Amino acid sequence: MSTGEPAARLAWFKSSYSGNEGGECLEVAAAPGAVLIRDSKAPARAQLTFRPSEWAAFVRHASGR
């Protein structure tokens, strides 16, 4: 799925639970019609792309709702 935006121009966000200690962390960015996930330690590497409905289902499941 193409987002139409280069990954470098997207606004990437980390969880508020993530510290600055360099631990394992993912970043999330919203693009038109897609949600992208990347490794915060290797932002230039490949990303996972999900449809917004898929990401919403994951978040619901992960939060136990």
PyMOL Python script that loads the backbone (N, CA, C, O; Angstrom):
from pymol import cmd

cmd.read_pdbstr("""\
ATOM      1  N   MET A   1       0.846  -1.171   0.000  1.00  0.00           N
ATOM      2  CA  MET A   1       0.000   0.000   0.000  1.00  0.00           C
ATOM      3  C   MET A   1       0.890   1.232   0.000  1.00  0.00           C
ATOM      4  O   MET A   1       1.801   1.337   0.822  1.00  0.00           O
ATOM      5  N   SER A   2       0.646   2.138  -0.884  1.00  0.00           N
ATOM      6  CA  SER A   2       1.413   3.374  -0.958  1.00  0.00           C
ATOM      7  C   SER A   2       0.714   4.451  -0.152  1.00  0.00           C
ATOM      8  O   SER A   2      -0.504   4.607  -0.241  1.00  0.00           O
ATOM      9  N   THR A   3       1.472   5.189   0.630  1.00  0.00           N
ATOM     10  CA  THR A   3       0.886   6.253   1.441  1.00  0.00           C
ATOM     11  C   THR A   3       0.895   7.584   0.714  1.00  0.00           C
ATOM     12  O   THR A   3       0.188   8.507   1.118  1.00  0.00           O
ATOM     13  N   GLY A   4       1.680   7.705  -0.351  1.00  0.00           N
ATOM     14  CA  GLY A   4       1.774   8.956  -1.074  1.00  0.00           C
ATOM     15  C   GLY A   4       2.694   9.958  -0.409  1.00  0.00           C
ATOM     16  O   GLY A   4       2.932  11.030  -0.965  1.00  0.00           O
ATOM     17  N   GLU A   5       3.214   9.645   0.756  1.00  0.00           N
ATOM     18  CA  GLU A   5       4.113  10.539   1.485  1.00  0.00           C
ATOM     19  C   GLU A   5       5.411   9.817   1.798  1.00  0.00           C
ATOM     20  O   GLU A   5       5.386   8.683   2.276  1.00  0.00           O
ATOM     21  N   PRO A   6       6.551  10.459   1.533  1.00  0.00           N
ATOM     22  CA  PRO A   6       7.812   9.856   1.981  1.00  0.00           C
ATOM     23  C   PRO A   6       7.806   9.758   3.502  1.00  0.00           C
ATOM     24  O   PRO A   6       7.328  10.661   4.189  1.00  0.00           O
ATOM     25  N   ALA A   7       8.337   8.664   4.017  1.00  0.00           N
ATOM     26  CA  ALA A   7       8.330   8.419   5.465  1.00  0.00           C
ATOM     27  C   ALA A   7       8.997   9.545   6.246  1.00  0.00           C
ATOM     28  O   ALA A   7       8.596   9.833   7.374  1.00  0.00           O
ATOM     29  N   ALA A   8      10.013  10.188   5.663  1.00  0.00           N
ATOM     30  CA  ALA A   8      10.725  11.250   6.375  1.00  0.00           C
ATOM     31  C   ALA A   8       9.831  12.459   6.635  1.00  0.00           C
ATOM     32  O   ALA A   8      10.088  13.214   7.573  1.00  0.00           O
ATOM     33  N   ARG A   9       8.786  12.665   5.830  1.00  0.00           N
ATOM     34  CA  ARG A   9       7.918  13.835   6.000  1.00  0.00           C
ATOM     35  C   ARG A   9       6.714  13.562   6.882  1.00  0.00           C
ATOM     36  O   ARG A   9       5.947  14.480   7.173  1.00  0.00           O
ATOM     37  N   LEU A  10       6.534  12.344   7.305  1.00  0.00           N
ATOM     38  CA  LEU A  10       5.410  12.016   8.185  1.00  0.00           C
ATOM     39  C   LEU A  10       5.735  12.409   9.621  1.00  0.00           C
ATOM     40  O   LEU A  10       6.907  12.476   9.993  1.00  0.00           O
ATOM     41  N   ALA A  11       4.728  12.666  10.420  1.00  0.00           N
ATOM     42  CA  ALA A  11       4.903  12.945  11.844  1.00  0.00           C
ATOM     43  C   ALA A  11       4.876  11.612  12.589  1.00  0.00           C
ATOM     44  O   ALA A  11       3.836  10.959  12.664  1.00  0.00           O
ATOM     45  N   TRP A  12       6.021  11.214  13.137  1.00  0.00           N
ATOM     46  CA  TRP A  12       6.144   9.938  13.838  1.00  0.00           C
ATOM     47  C   TRP A  12       5.998  10.167  15.338  1.00  0.00           C
ATOM     48  O   TRP A  12       6.496  11.156  15.877  1.00  0.00           O
ATOM     49  N   PHE A  13       5.302   9.231  16.014  1.00  0.00           N
ATOM     50  CA  PHE A  13       5.043   9.348  17.437  1.00  0.00           C
ATOM     51  C   PHE A  13       5.447   8.066  18.158  1.00  0.00           C
ATOM     52  O   PHE A  13       5.255   6.961  17.651  1.00  0.00           O
ATOM     53  N   LYS A  14       6.016   8.241  19.366  1.00  0.00           N
ATOM     54  CA  LYS A  14       6.316   7.112  20.249  1.00  0.00           C
ATOM     55  C   LYS A  14       5.323   7.132  21.401  1.00  0.00           C
ATOM     56  O   LYS A  14       4.731   8.166  21.712  1.00  0.00           O
ATOM     57  N   SER A  15       5.154   6.000  22.013  1.00  0.00           N
ATOM     58  CA  SER A  15       4.284   5.900  23.176  1.00  0.00           C
ATOM     59  C   SER A  15       4.797   6.799  24.296  1.00  0.00           C
ATOM     60  O   SER A  15       6.004   6.982  24.456  1.00  0.00           O
ATOM     61  N   SER A  16       3.873   7.354  25.063  1.00  0.00           N
ATOM     62  CA  SER A  16       4.267   8.158  26.218  1.00  0.00           C
ATOM     63  C   SER A  16       4.924   7.285  27.289  1.00  0.00           C
ATOM     64  O   SER A  16       5.560   7.809  28.204  1.00  0.00           O
ATOM     65  N   TYR A  17       4.777   5.962  27.187  1.00  0.00           N
ATOM     66  CA  TYR A  17       5.421   5.047  28.120  1.00  0.00           C
ATOM     67  C   TYR A  17       6.880   4.801  27.771  1.00  0.00           C
ATOM     68  O   TYR A  17       7.617   4.230  28.575  1.00  0.00           O
ATOM     69  N   SER A  18       7.309   5.221  26.589  1.00  0.00           N
ATOM     70  CA  SER A  18       8.687   5.013  26.158  1.00  0.00           C
ATOM     71  C   SER A  18       9.588   6.049  26.799  1.00  0.00           C
ATOM     72  O   SER A  18       9.271   7.238  26.828  1.00  0.00           O
ATOM     73  N   GLY A  19      10.704   5.587  27.307  1.00  0.00           N
ATOM     74  CA  GLY A  19      11.680   6.500  27.880  1.00  0.00           C
ATOM     75  C   GLY A  19      12.753   6.838  26.866  1.00  0.00           C
ATOM     76  O   GLY A  19      12.656   6.449  25.702  1.00  0.00           O
ATOM     77  N   ASN A  20      13.756   7.545  27.291  1.00  0.00           N
ATOM     78  CA  ASN A  20      14.872   7.909  26.421  1.00  0.00           C
ATOM     79  C   ASN A  20      16.098   7.044  26.686  1.00  0.00           C
ATOM     80  O   ASN A  20      17.217   7.425  26.343  1.00  0.00           O
ATOM     81  N   GLU A  21      15.888   5.882  27.293  1.00  0.00           N
ATOM     82  CA  GLU A  21      17.000   5.000  27.634  1.00  0.00           C
ATOM     83  C   GLU A  21      17.481   4.163  26.452  1.00  0.00           C
ATOM     84  O   GLU A  21      18.447   3.413  26.591  1.00  0.00           O
ATOM     85  N   GLY A  22      16.834   4.272  25.298  1.00  0.00           N
ATOM     86  CA  GLY A  22      17.248   3.515  24.123  1.00  0.00           C
ATOM     87  C   GLY A  22      16.724   2.096  24.085  1.00  0.00           C
ATOM     88  O   GLY A  22      17.293   1.246  23.400  1.00  0.00           O
ATOM     89  N   GLY A  23      15.656   1.824  24.806  1.00  0.00           N
ATOM     90  CA  GLY A  23      15.090   0.478  24.818  1.00  0.00           C
ATOM     91  C   GLY A  23      14.332   0.156  23.544  1.00  0.00           C
ATOM     92  O   GLY A  23      14.378   0.902  22.566  1.00  0.00           O
ATOM     93  N   GLU A  24      13.641  -0.956  23.577  1.00  0.00           N
ATOM     94  CA  GLU A  24      12.851  -1.389  22.425  1.00  0.00           C
ATOM     95  C   GLU A  24      11.640  -0.472  22.281  1.00  0.00           C
ATOM     96  O   GLU A  24      10.868  -0.310  23.225  1.00  0.00           O
ATOM     97  N   CYS A  25      11.474   0.122  21.116  1.00  0.00           N
ATOM     98  CA  CYS A  25      10.360   1.037  20.926  1.00  0.00           C
ATOM     99  C   CYS A  25       9.946   1.085  19.466  1.00  0.00           C
ATOM    100  O   CYS A  25      10.768   0.958  18.559  1.00  0.00           O
ATOM    101  N   LEU A  26       8.667   1.270  19.268  1.00  0.00           N
ATOM    102  CA  LEU A  26       8.116   1.458  17.929  1.00  0.00           C
ATOM    103  C   LEU A  26       7.602   2.880  17.810  1.00  0.00           C
ATOM    104  O   LEU A  26       7.248   3.511  18.806  1.00  0.00           O
ATOM    105  N   GLU A  27       7.566   3.376  16.581  1.00  0.00           N
ATOM    106  CA  GLU A  27       6.974   4.668  16.289  1.00  0.00           C
ATOM    107  C   GLU A  27       5.831   4.451  15.312  1.00  0.00           C
ATOM    108  O   GLU A  27       5.861   3.529  14.496  1.00  0.00           O
ATOM    109  N   VAL A  28       4.824   5.309  15.405  1.00  0.00           N
ATOM    110  CA  VAL A  28       3.630   5.209  14.577  1.00  0.00           C
ATOM    111  C   VAL A  28       3.423   6.537  13.855  1.00  0.00           C
ATOM    112  O   VAL A  28       3.631   7.605  14.431  1.00  0.00           O
ATOM    113  N   ALA A  29       3.012   6.460  12.594  1.00  0.00           N
ATOM    114  CA  ALA A  29       2.667   7.661  11.822  1.00  0.00           C
ATOM    115  C   ALA A  29       1.366   7.406  11.075  1.00  0.00           C
ATOM    116  O   ALA A  29       1.117   6.303  10.588  1.00  0.00           O
ATOM    117  N   ALA A  30       0.553   8.434  10.993  1.00  0.00           N
ATOM    118  CA  ALA A  30      -0.699   8.340  10.231  1.00  0.00           C
ATOM    119  C   ALA A  30      -0.504   9.021   8.883  1.00  0.00           C
ATOM    120  O   ALA A  30       0.017  10.133   8.800  1.00  0.00           O
ATOM    121  N   ALA A  31      -0.927   8.340   7.844  1.00  0.00           N
ATOM    122  CA  ALA A  31      -0.890   8.879   6.483  1.00  0.00           C
ATOM    123  C   ALA A  31      -2.281   8.681   5.907  1.00  0.00           C
ATOM    124  O   ALA A  31      -3.056   7.889   6.443  1.00  0.00           O
ATOM    125  N   PRO A  32      -2.617   9.377   4.833  1.00  0.00           N
ATOM    126  CA  PRO A  32      -3.943   9.175   4.240  1.00  0.00           C
ATOM    127  C   PRO A  32      -4.175   7.696   3.881  1.00  0.00           C
ATOM    128  O   PRO A  32      -3.485   7.139   3.028  1.00  0.00           O
ATOM    129  N   GLY A  33      -5.137   7.089   4.533  1.00  0.00           N
ATOM    130  CA  GLY A  33      -5.491   5.706   4.243  1.00  0.00           C
ATOM    131  C   GLY A  33      -4.551   4.653   4.791  1.00  0.00           C
ATOM    132  O   GLY A  33      -4.659   3.485   4.419  1.00  0.00           O
ATOM    133  N   ALA A  34      -3.618   5.036   5.677  1.00  0.00           N
ATOM    134  CA  ALA A  34      -2.656   4.058   6.194  1.00  0.00           C
ATOM    135  C   ALA A  34      -2.118   4.482   7.551  1.00  0.00           C
ATOM    136  O   ALA A  34      -2.093   5.667   7.883  1.00  0.00           O
ATOM    137  N   VAL A  35      -1.688   3.494   8.329  1.00  0.00           N
ATOM    138  CA  VAL A  35      -0.964   3.715   9.574  1.00  0.00           C
ATOM    139  C   VAL A  35       0.350   2.969   9.413  1.00  0.00           C
ATOM    140  O   VAL A  35       0.357   1.776   9.107  1.00  0.00           O
ATOM    141  N   LEU A  36       1.465   3.667   9.619  1.00  0.00           N
ATOM    142  CA  LEU A  36       2.789   3.070   9.446  1.00  0.00           C
ATOM    143  C   LEU A  36       3.455   2.860  10.793  1.00  0.00           C
ATOM    144  O   LEU A  36       3.291   3.666  11.709  1.00  0.00           O
ATOM    145  N   ILE A  37       4.206   1.773  10.909  1.00  0.00           N
ATOM    146  CA  ILE A  37       4.916   1.416  12.128  1.00  0.00           C
ATOM    147  C   ILE A  37       6.380   1.205  11.760  1.00  0.00           C
ATOM    148  O   ILE A  37       6.677   0.573  10.747  1.00  0.00           O
ATOM    149  N   ARG A  38       7.311   1.735  12.583  1.00  0.00           N
ATOM    150  CA  ARG A  38       8.742   1.515  12.338  1.00  0.00           C
ATOM    151  C   ARG A  38       9.480   1.354  13.657  1.00  0.00           C
ATOM    152  O   ARG A  38       8.972   1.703  14.723  1.00  0.00           O
ATOM    153  N   ASP A  39      10.674   0.824  13.560  1.00  0.00           N
ATOM    154  CA  ASP A  39      11.567   0.650  14.705  1.00  0.00           C
ATOM    155  C   ASP A  39      12.245   1.991  14.979  1.00  0.00           C
ATOM    156  O   ASP A  39      12.890   2.550  14.092  1.00  0.00           O
ATOM    157  N   SER A  40      12.106   2.504  16.185  1.00  0.00           N
ATOM    158  CA  SER A  40      12.679   3.820  16.496  1.00  0.00           C
ATOM    159  C   SER A  40      14.203   3.823  16.456  1.00  0.00           C
ATOM    160  O   SER A  40      14.814   4.874  16.264  1.00  0.00           O
ATOM    161  N   LYS A  41      14.818   2.666  16.636  1.00  0.00           N
ATOM    162  CA  LYS A  41      16.284   2.590  16.596  1.00  0.00           C
ATOM    163  C   LYS A  41      16.821   2.506  15.176  1.00  0.00           C
ATOM    164  O   LYS A  41      18.011   2.732  14.956  1.00  0.00           O
ATOM    165  N   ALA A  42      15.972   2.188  14.212  1.00  0.00           N
ATOM    166  CA  ALA A  42      16.393   2.044  12.812  1.00  0.00           C
ATOM    167  C   ALA A  42      15.322   2.650  11.902  1.00  0.00           C
ATOM    168  O   ALA A  42      14.699   1.927  11.124  1.00  0.00           O
ATOM    169  N   PRO A  43      15.102   3.960  11.987  1.00  0.00           N
ATOM    170  CA  PRO A  43      14.002   4.577  11.259  1.00  0.00           C
ATOM    171  C   PRO A  43      14.114   4.509   9.738  1.00  0.00           C
ATOM    172  O   PRO A  43      13.102   4.632   9.048  1.00  0.00           O
ATOM    173  N   ALA A  44      15.293   4.320   9.210  1.00  0.00           N
ATOM    174  CA  ALA A  44      15.456   4.255   7.750  1.00  0.00           C
ATOM    175  C   ALA A  44      15.141   2.867   7.187  1.00  0.00           C
ATOM    176  O   ALA A  44      15.034   2.700   5.972  1.00  0.00           O
ATOM    177  N   ARG A  45      14.993   1.882   8.057  1.00  0.00           N
ATOM    178  CA  ARG A  45      14.681   0.537   7.586  1.00  0.00           C
ATOM    179  C   ARG A  45      13.207   0.424   7.217  1.00  0.00           C
ATOM    180  O   ARG A  45      12.458   1.396   7.305  1.00  0.00           O
ATOM    181  N   ALA A  46      12.813  -0.741   6.814  1.00  0.00           N
ATOM    182  CA  ALA A  46      11.438  -0.992   6.350  1.00  0.00           C
ATOM    183  C   ALA A  46      10.405  -0.679   7.426  1.00  0.00           C
ATOM    184  O   ALA A  46      10.694  -0.722   8.622  1.00  0.00           O
ATOM    185  N   GLN A  47       9.210  -0.368   6.976  1.00  0.00           N
ATOM    186  CA  GLN A  47       8.090  -0.089   7.863  1.00  0.00           C
ATOM    187  C   GLN A  47       6.963  -1.063   7.558  1.00  0.00           C
ATOM    188  O   GLN A  47       6.879  -1.625   6.466  1.00  0.00           O
ATOM    189  N   LEU A  48       6.115  -1.243   8.534  1.00  0.00           N
ATOM    190  CA  LEU A  48       4.893  -2.007   8.335  1.00  0.00           C
ATOM    191  C   LEU A  48       3.779  -1.017   8.039  1.00  0.00           C
ATOM    192  O   LEU A  48       3.726   0.061   8.631  1.00  0.00           O
ATOM    193  N   THR A  49       2.894  -1.379   7.128  1.00  0.00           N
ATOM    194  CA  THR A  49       1.784  -0.510   6.768  1.00  0.00           C
ATOM    195  C   THR A  49       0.473  -1.255   6.999  1.00  0.00           C
ATOM    196  O   THR A  49       0.306  -2.395   6.567  1.00  0.00           O
ATOM    197  N   PHE A  50      -0.447  -0.591   7.683  1.00  0.00           N
ATOM    198  CA  PHE A  50      -1.752  -1.162   7.992  1.00  0.00           C
ATOM    199  C   PHE A  50      -2.855  -0.227   7.526  1.00  0.00           C
ATOM    200  O   PHE A  50      -2.665   0.988   7.470  1.00  0.00           O
ATOM    201  N   ARG A  51      -4.007  -0.793   7.192  1.00  0.00           N
ATOM    202  CA  ARG A  51      -5.194   0.023   6.967  1.00  0.00           C
ATOM    203  C   ARG A  51      -5.637   0.557   8.327  1.00  0.00           C
ATOM    204  O   ARG A  51      -5.423  -0.106   9.342  1.00  0.00           O
ATOM    205  N   PRO A  52      -6.247   1.737   8.368  1.00  0.00           N
ATOM    206  CA  PRO A  52      -6.704   2.268   9.652  1.00  0.00           C
ATOM    207  C   PRO A  52      -7.611   1.309  10.425  1.00  0.00           C
ATOM    208  O   PRO A  52      -7.527   1.240  11.651  1.00  0.00           O
ATOM    209  N   SER A  53      -8.470   0.572   9.730  1.00  0.00           N
ATOM    210  CA  SER A  53      -9.357  -0.380  10.421  1.00  0.00           C
ATOM    211  C   SER A  53      -8.557  -1.516  11.066  1.00  0.00           C
ATOM    212  O   SER A  53      -8.915  -1.991  12.144  1.00  0.00           O
ATOM    213  N   GLU A  54      -7.480  -1.951  10.413  1.00  0.00           N
ATOM    214  CA  GLU A  54      -6.636  -3.005  10.981  1.00  0.00           C
ATOM    215  C   GLU A  54      -5.916  -2.495  12.232  1.00  0.00           C
ATOM    216  O   GLU A  54      -5.826  -3.203  13.234  1.00  0.00           O
ATOM    217  N   TRP A  55      -5.408  -1.268  12.165  1.00  0.00           N
ATOM    218  CA  TRP A  55      -4.700  -0.688  13.310  1.00  0.00           C
ATOM    219  C   TRP A  55      -5.670  -0.500  14.480  1.00  0.00           C
ATOM    220  O   TRP A  55      -5.320  -0.782  15.625  1.00  0.00           O
ATOM    221  N   ALA A  56      -6.885  -0.027  14.196  1.00  0.00           N
ATOM    222  CA  ALA A  56      -7.880   0.157  15.252  1.00  0.00           C
ATOM    223  C   ALA A  56      -8.207  -1.173  15.926  1.00  0.00           C
ATOM    224  O   ALA A  56      -8.352  -1.226  17.147  1.00  0.00           O
ATOM    225  N   ALA A  57      -8.323  -2.240  15.147  1.00  0.00           N
ATOM    226  CA  ALA A  57      -8.603  -3.560  15.714  1.00  0.00           C
ATOM    227  C   ALA A  57      -7.443  -4.016  16.595  1.00  0.00           C
ATOM    228  O   ALA A  57      -7.673  -4.595  17.656  1.00  0.00           O
ATOM    229  N   PHE A  58      -6.219  -3.770  16.181  1.00  0.00           N
ATOM    230  CA  PHE A  58      -5.043  -4.134  16.986  1.00  0.00           C
ATOM    231  C   PHE A  58      -5.048  -3.367  18.312  1.00  0.00           C
ATOM    232  O   PHE A  58      -4.839  -3.958  19.372  1.00  0.00           O
ATOM    233  N   VAL A  59      -5.284  -2.066  18.255  1.00  0.00           N
ATOM    234  CA  VAL A  59      -5.281  -1.251  19.455  1.00  0.00           C
ATOM    235  C   VAL A  59      -6.383  -1.694  20.419  1.00  0.00           C
ATOM    236  O   VAL A  59      -6.157  -1.770  21.626  1.00  0.00           O
ATOM    237  N   ARG A  60      -7.578  -1.986  19.887  1.00  0.00           N
ATOM    238  CA  ARG A  60      -8.667  -2.487  20.743  1.00  0.00           C
ATOM    239  C   ARG A  60      -8.252  -3.785  21.431  1.00  0.00           C
ATOM    240  O   ARG A  60      -8.468  -3.959  22.630  1.00  0.00           O
ATOM    241  N   HIS A  61      -7.659  -4.688  20.665  1.00  0.00           N
ATOM    242  CA  HIS A  61      -7.249  -5.976  21.238  1.00  0.00           C
ATOM    243  C   HIS A  61      -6.145  -5.780  22.293  1.00  0.00           C
ATOM    244  O   HIS A  61      -6.199  -6.369  23.373  1.00  0.00           O
ATOM    245  N   ALA A  62      -5.152  -4.950  21.969  1.00  0.00           N
ATOM    246  CA  ALA A  62      -4.027  -4.733  22.883  1.00  0.00           C
ATOM    247  C   ALA A  62      -4.470  -4.047  24.171  1.00  0.00           C
ATOM    248  O   ALA A  62      -3.884  -4.272  25.230  1.00  0.00           O
ATOM    249  N   SER A  63      -5.494  -3.218  24.086  1.00  0.00           N
ATOM    250  CA  SER A  63      -5.952  -2.489  25.280  1.00  0.00           C
ATOM    251  C   SER A  63      -6.996  -3.279  26.056  1.00  0.00           C
ATOM    252  O   SER A  63      -7.424  -2.853  27.130  1.00  0.00           O
ATOM    253  N   GLY A  64      -7.413  -4.433  25.520  1.00  0.00           N
ATOM    254  CA  GLY A  64      -8.379  -5.272  26.211  1.00  0.00           C
ATOM    255  C   GLY A  64      -9.810  -4.765  26.139  1.00  0.00           C
ATOM    256  O   GLY A  64     -10.647  -5.131  26.964  1.00  0.00           O
ATOM    257  N   ARG A  65     -10.087  -3.928  25.160  1.00  0.00           N
ATOM    258  CA  ARG A  65     -11.453  -3.372  25.029  1.00  0.00           C
ATOM    259  C   ARG A  65     -12.264  -4.130  24.026  1.00  0.00           C
ATOM    260  O   ARG A  65     -13.426  -3.799  23.794  1.00  0.00           O
TER     261      ARG A  65
END
""", "prot")
cmd.dss("prot")
cmd.show_as("cartoon", "prot")
cmd.util.cbc("prot")
cmd.orient("prot")
